[in-house]
C-alpha cells in the first residue's frame, strides 16, 4: 500500500494595516480564502485587518516541521521578518 505524501506550509501574510500574521496549514489556497473572509474560519487577528496578502511561503513534509518553523518565525523581530520576506516573490 502506498502512503500519500502530505504537504504542509508555514506562511506569512501582510494585513491591510501593514502588520504580519504567521501560520501553518495543509491547504494554503483555502487558508488564504479564510483569512480574507471568503470562507468560514481564519484567524481572529486577520478578521479586522482584511484584505491580507501572502508574502512568504515555505513547504514542509511534516506537520511537526511546519509547527517548529512557525514558532521560529513568530519569535523574529519585525525587521528580521522583513528580511525573510524580501527573498520571496508573492504570486
Secondary structure as UniProt FT lines:
FT   STRAND          8..14
FT   TURN            16..17
FT   STRAND          20..25
FT   HELIX           28..35
FT   TURN            36..37
FT   HELIX           44..47
FT   STRAND          53..60
FT   HELIX           63..75
FT   HELIX           78..86
//
